[in-house]
Amino acid sequence: MKTNFFSHLYLFLVLITLPVTTLFSQTNDFVIEDVKFNSKGITLAGSILKPKNPFAAVVIVHGSDPVKRELEFAKRLANKGIAVLTYDKRGVGESGGVYVGPSVGTNNIDTTNLNLLANDANEVVKTFRTYLKDKKIPIGLVGYSQAGWIIPIAASKNPQVKFMVLFSGPTITTLEQLRFQFYTNGDHNFWKNHTEAEAREHIKNDPDKYQFIATDPKESLNKLSIPGLWLFGEQDIQIPVKLCIEQLNTLKVQGKSFEYTLFPSLGHNTSSKEDTTPFDISVQWIKQTTLNMK
């Protein structure tokens, strides 16, 4: 495993909340509390998982799919001593609003939609703070894939966000990512038949199939002073990982507290239970990063 994390471990993306329902359940290690709250005129539904003495708290931000709250991933975090708020994405499950995405024939990486989802994430952070007994506990954003664009936007507008962890989160523009994704076309053997140079040439010069204003995460990342961790799979065919790492290295040279870990054998799903190493590293990083934040 190649890593840029361990060597840098010690150097380190108002509306009134109105809970509609509050349900409780108890596990061996944490309490689950279901809540509802407002964002831009709609109601979002989620669950708070509270260990007895959490050392940090995170809000889980979704990828592009129409997903409900990520309870299984949240439980993994809660069992490690991290409080979590996970919620149904806008227009999905018990959350109101309209889901935007390819499965319903709409563009979910349009700047307007990414900013709307970032606003949802920030409303969740505000709500979460009111439910945490320890008001000084640091809150971060953890997300997957598309969250690589959403989390930096949210964090750049919300001083309550103290850190961020991105599983396979892009650091290139939305249009550049689409060029790469169309090029790989879901071929799991893509990297056996193509070189990094070929991929970069295609990303640089391929005509865009769709015309919309691109979102560049570096605009938000440049505004941030909080630490961040990215976890990448080298076999990823959704985002061009080495180009993303190159962008992160540029930001690191500029003084940003951004770290990454690269897993040569993994693809886009770096948060799965099949290989827990990325997850374990993220928990260790959160613990070390938040140690002196209170």
VEXGUVO-601776 format. One record per residue (C-alpha): z, y, x; residue number from 1; residue in three letters. Coordinates in steps of 0.25 Angstrom, whole numbers, plus 5000, padded with zeros to 4 digits. Layout:
VEXGUVO-601776
{{Z Y X} NUM 'ALA'} ...
//
This chain:
VEXGUVO-601776
{{5000 5000 5000} 1 'MET'} {{4996 5014 5005} 2 'LYS'} {{5006 5024 5002} 3 'THR'} {{5008 5039 5004} 4 'ASN'} {{5022 5039 4998} 5 'PHE'} {{5033 5032 5006} 6 'PHE'} {{5030 5040 5018} 7 'SER'} {{5032 5053 5010} 8 'HIS'} {{5043 5048 5001} 9 'LEU'} {{5053 5058 5006} 10 'TYR'} {{5043 5070 5006} 11 'LEU'} {{5042 5072 4992} 12 'PHE'} {{5009 5075 4944} 13 'LEU'} {{5041 5122 4878} 14 'VAL'} {{5039 5113 4866} 15 'LEU'} {{5053 5108 4861} 16 'ILE'} {{5053 5093 4861} 17 'THR'} {{5056 5087 4848} 18 'LEU'} {{5060 5072 4849} 19 'PRO'} {{5056 5065 4836} 20 'VAL'} {{5061 5052 4839} 21 'THR'} {{5071 5046 4849} 22 'THR'} {{5072 5031 4850} 23 'LEU'} {{5081 5024 4860} 24 'PHE'} {{5080 5010 4867} 25 'SER'} {{5088 5005 4879} 26 'GLN'} {{5083 4996 4890} 27 'THR'} {{5092 4991 4902} 28 'ASN'} {{5088 5003 4911} 29 'ASP'} {{5084 5015 4902} 30 'PHE'} {{5084 5021 4888} 31 'VAL'} {{5071 5024 4881} 32 'ILE'} {{5071 5036 4871} 33 'GLU'} {{5058 5039 4863} 34 'ASP'} {{5055 5053 4861} 35 'VAL'} {{5044 5062 4855} 36 'LYS'} {{5041 5077 4859} 37 'PHE'} {{5031 5088 4857} 38 'ASN'} {{5019 5092 4866} 39 'SER'} {{5008 5102 4862} 40 'LYS'} {{5011 5100 4847} 41 'GLY'} {{5011 5084 4847} 42 'ILE'} {{5022 5074 4848} 43 'THR'} {{5023 5065 4860} 44 'LEU'} {{5031 5052 4860} 45 'ALA'} {{5038 5045 4872} 46 'GLY'} {{5049 5038 4877} 47 'SER'} {{5060 5042 4887} 48 'ILE'} {{5066 5031 4896} 49 'LEU'} {{5079 5035 4902} 50 'LYS'} {{5086 5027 4913} 51 'PRO'} {{5101 5029 4914} 52 'LYS'} {{5101 5038 4927} 53 'ASN'} {{5086 5042 4930} 54 'PRO'} {{5083 5048 4943} 55 'PHE'} {{5070 5054 4938} 56 'ALA'} {{5062 5056 4925} 57 'ALA'} {{5047 5055 4923} 58 'VAL'} {{5037 5057 4911} 59 'VAL'} {{5025 5047 4911} 60 'ILE'} {{5011 5054 4910} 61 'VAL'} {{5000 5045 4904} 62 'HIS'} {{4987 5041 4910} 63 'GLY'} {{4974 5043 4902} 64 'SER'} {{4975 5032 4892} 65 'ASP'} {{4981 5033 4878} 66 'PRO'} {{4995 5028 4882} 67 'VAL'} {{5008 5027 4875} 68 'LYS'} {{5021 5030 4883} 69 'ARG'} {{5022 5022 4896} 70 'GLU'} {{5035 5014 4893} 71 'LEU'} {{5033 5003 4902} 72 'GLU'} {{5031 5012 4914} 73 'PHE'} {{5042 5021 4909} 74 'ALA'} {{5051 5009 4909} 75 'LYS'} {{5048 5006 4923} 76 'ARG'} {{5052 5020 4927} 77 'LEU'} {{5064 5020 4919} 78 'ALA'} {{5069 5007 4925} 79 'ASN'} {{5068 5014 4939} 80 'LYS'} {{5077 5025 4934} 81 'GLY'} {{5067 5035 4930} 82 'ILE'} {{5068 5042 4916} 83 'ALA'} {{5054 5042 4909} 84 'VAL'} {{5047 5049 4897} 85 'LEU'} {{5034 5042 4893} 86 'THR'} {{5026 5046 4881} 87 'TYR'} {{5014 5042 4873} 88 'ASP'} {{5002 5050 4877} 89 'LYS'} {{4997 5061 4868} 90 'ARG'} {{4990 5054 4856} 91 'GLY'} {{4995 5040 4859} 92 'VAL'} {{5006 5032 4854} 93 'GLY'} {{5017 5041 4847} 94 'GLU'} {{5012 5054 4853} 95 'SER'} {{5004 5064 4845} 96 'GLY'} {{4992 5071 4849} 97 'GLY'} {{4978 5066 4853} 98 'VAL'} {{4975 5056 4865} 99 'TYR'} {{4964 5061 4873} 100 'VAL'} {{4956 5051 4882} 101 'GLY'} {{4943 5042 4884} 102 'PRO'} {{4948 5032 4874} 103 'SER'} {{4946 5042 4863} 104 'VAL'} {{4934 5049 4869} 105 'GLY'} {{4941 5061 4875} 106 'THR'} {{4943 5067 4888} 107 'ASN'} {{4958 5065 4892} 108 'ASN'} {{4956 5072 4906} 109 'ILE'} {{4952 5085 4901} 110 'ASP'} {{4960 5096 4906} 111 'THR'} {{4965 5099 4892} 112 'THR'} {{4970 5085 4889} 113 'ASN'} {{4977 5084 4903} 114 'LEU'} {{4984 5097 4901} 115 'ASN'} {{4989 5092 4887} 116 'LEU'} {{4994 5079 4893} 117 'LEU'} {{5001 5087 4904} 118 'ALA'} {{5008 5095 4893} 119 'ASN'} {{5012 5083 4886} 120 'ASP'} {{5018 5078 4899} 121 'ALA'} {{5026 5091 4901} 122 'ASN'} {{5031 5090 4887} 123 'GLU'} {{5036 5076 4890} 124 'VAL'} {{5043 5081 4902} 125 'VAL'} {{5050 5092 4894} 126 'LYS'} {{5055 5082 4884} 127 'THR'} {{5059 5072 4894} 128 'PHE'} {{5068 5083 4901} 129 'ARG'} {{5076 5085 4888} 130 'THR'} {{5079 5070 4887} 131 'TYR'} {{5084 5068 4901} 132 'LEU'} {{5099 5068 4903} 133 'LYS'} {{5098 5073 4918} 134 'ASP'} {{5091 5086 4916} 135 'LYS'} {{5088 5087 4931} 136 'LYS'} {{5081 5074 4932} 137 'ILE'} {{5067 5076 4938} 138 'PRO'} {{5055 5073 4929} 139 'ILE'} {{5042 5069 4934} 140 'GLY'} {{5028 5064 4928} 141 'LEU'} {{5023 5050 4930} 142 'VAL'} {{5009 5046 4926} 143 'GLY'} {{4996 5038 4928} 144 'TYR'} {{4982 5041 4930} 145 'SER'} {{4978 5053 4921} 146 'GLN'} {{4992 5058 4923} 147 'ALA'} {{4987 5062 4937} 148 'GLY'} {{4981 5074 4930} 149 'TRP'} {{4992 5077 4919} 150 'ILE'} {{5004 5076 4928} 151 'ILE'} {{5001 5087 4938} 152 'PRO'} {{4997 5096 4926} 153 'ILE'} {{5010 5093 4919} 154 'ALA'} {{5018 5095 4932} 155 'ALA'} {{5012 5108 4936} 156 'SER'} {{5016 5114 4923} 157 'LYS'} {{5030 5108 4922} 158 'ASN'} {{5041 5111 4932} 159 'PRO'} {{5050 5099 4926} 160 'GLN'} {{5040 5089 4932} 161 'VAL'} {{5046 5086 4946} 162 'LYS'} {{5037 5075 4951} 163 'PHE'} {{5025 5066 4947} 164 'MET'} {{5020 5052 4949} 165 'VAL'} {{5005 5048 4947} 166 'LEU'} {{5000 5034 4945} 167 'PHE'} {{4985 5035 4949} 168 'SER'} {{4985 5049 4945} 169 'GLY'} {{4972 5057 4949} 170 'PRO'} {{4973 5069 4958} 171 'THR'} {{4958 5072 4957} 172 'ILE'} {{4951 5080 4945} 173 'THR'} {{4949 5073 4932} 174 'THR'} {{4933 5074 4934} 175 'LEU'} {{4934 5067 4947} 176 'GLU'} {{4943 5056 4942} 177 'GLN'} {{4932 5054 4931} 178 'LEU'} {{4921 5053 4941} 179 'ARG'} {{4929 5042 4949} 180 'PHE'} {{4933 5034 4936} 181 'GLN'} {{4918 5034 4931} 182 'PHE'} {{4914 5030 4945} 183 'TYR'} {{4923 5018 4946} 184 'THR'} {{4920 5014 4931} 185 'ASN'} {{4932 5005 4930} 186 'GLY'} {{4927 4996 4942} 187 'ASP'} {{4939 4989 4948} 188 'HIS'} {{4931 4986 4960} 189 'ASN'} {{4927 5000 4962} 190 'PHE'} {{4933 5002 4975} 191 'TRP'} {{4927 4989 4981} 192 'LYS'} {{4913 4995 4979} 193 'ASN'} {{4915 5009 4981} 194 'HIS'} {{4921 5018 4992} 195 'THR'} {{4930 5030 4992} 196 'GLU'} {{4919 5039 4997} 197 'ALA'} {{4910 5034 4985} 198 'GLU'} {{4920 5037 4975} 199 'ALA'} {{4923 5051 4980} 200 'ARG'} {{4908 5054 4981} 201 'GLU'} {{4907 5050 4966} 202 'HIS'} {{4919 5058 4962} 203 'ILE'} {{4914 5071 4969} 204 'LYS'} {{4900 5070 4964} 205 'ASN'} {{4898 5062 4951} 206 'ASP'} {{4894 5070 4939} 207 'PRO'} {{4905 5071 4929} 208 'ASP'} {{4903 5063 4916} 209 'LYS'} {{4912 5073 4908} 210 'TYR'} {{4913 5088 4909} 211 'GLN'} {{4927 5094 4908} 212 'PHE'} {{4936 5102 4916} 213 'ILE'} {{4942 5094 4927} 214 'ALA'} {{4957 5093 4929} 215 'THR'} {{4961 5094 4944} 216 'ASP'} {{4976 5089 4946} 217 'PRO'} {{4976 5096 4959} 218 'LYS'} {{4977 5109 4952} 219 'GLU'} {{4991 5104 4946} 220 'SER'} {{4995 5097 4958} 221 'LEU'} {{4994 5109 4967} 222 'ASN'} {{5004 5116 4958} 223 'LYS'} {{5014 5105 4959} 224 'LEU'} {{5026 5105 4969} 225 'SER'} {{5032 5092 4963} 226 'ILE'} {{5031 5078 4970} 227 'PRO'} {{5020 5068 4965} 228 'GLY'} {{5017 5054 4968} 229 'LEU'} {{5003 5047 4965} 230 'TRP'} {{5001 5032 4965} 231 'LEU'} {{4987 5027 4967} 232 'PHE'} {{4980 5014 4967} 233 'GLY'} {{4968 5014 4977} 234 'GLU'} {{4960 5005 4968} 235 'GLN'} {{4960 5015 4957} 236 'ASP'} {{4947 5017 4950} 237 'ILE'} {{4952 5028 4940} 238 'GLN'} {{4955 5038 4951} 239 'ILE'} {{4950 5040 4965} 240 'PRO'} {{4963 5038 4972} 241 'VAL'} {{4960 5042 4986} 242 'LYS'} {{4954 5055 4981} 243 'LEU'} {{4967 5057 4973} 244 'CYS'} {{4975 5054 4986} 245 'ILE'} {{4967 5064 4994} 246 'GLU'} {{4970 5075 4984} 247 'GLN'} {{4985 5072 4984} 248 'LEU'} {{4984 5072 5000} 249 'ASN'} {{4978 5086 4999} 250 'THR'} {{4990 5090 4990} 251 'LEU'} {{5000 5084 4999} 252 'LYS'} {{4995 5092 5011} 253 'VAL'} {{4997 5104 5002} 254 'GLN'} {{5012 5101 5001} 255 'GLY'} {{5012 5093 4988} 256 'LYS'} {{5023 5082 4986} 257 'SER'} {{5012 5072 4982} 258 'PHE'} {{5013 5058 4986} 259 'GLU'} {{5004 5045 4983} 260 'TYR'} {{5004 5030 4985} 261 'THR'} {{4991 5022 4986} 262 'LEU'} {{4991 5008 4982} 263 'PHE'} {{4978 5001 4987} 264 'PRO'} {{4978 4989 4977} 265 'SER'} {{4981 4997 4965} 266 'LEU'} {{4971 5004 4955} 267 'GLY'} {{4974 5014 4944} 268 'HIS'} {{4986 5008 4938} 269 'ASN'} {{4997 5011 4948} 270 'THR'} {{5008 5011 4938} 271 'SER'} {{5007 4996 4934} 272 'SER'} {{5018 4986 4934} 273 'LYS'} {{5009 4976 4942} 274 'GLU'} {{5011 4984 4955} 275 'ASP'} {{5024 4992 4954} 276 'THR'} {{5023 4998 4968} 277 'THR'} {{5017 5011 4963} 278 'PRO'} {{5028 5012 4952} 279 'PHE'} {{5039 5009 4962} 280 'ASP'} {{5034 5019 4972} 281 'ILE'} {{5034 5030 4961} 282 'SER'} {{5048 5027 4957} 283 'VAL'} {{5053 5028 4971} 284 'GLN'} {{5045 5041 4973} 285 'TRP'} {{5051 5047 4960} 286 'ILE'} {{5065 5043 4965} 287 'LYS'} {{5063 5049 4979} 288 'GLN'} {{5056 5061 4973} 289 'THR'} {{5066 5065 4963} 290 'THR'} {{5078 5062 4971} 291 'LEU'} {{5082 5076 4975} 292 'ASN'} {{5075 5083 4963} 293 'MET'} {{5087 5085 4954} 294 'LYS'} 
//
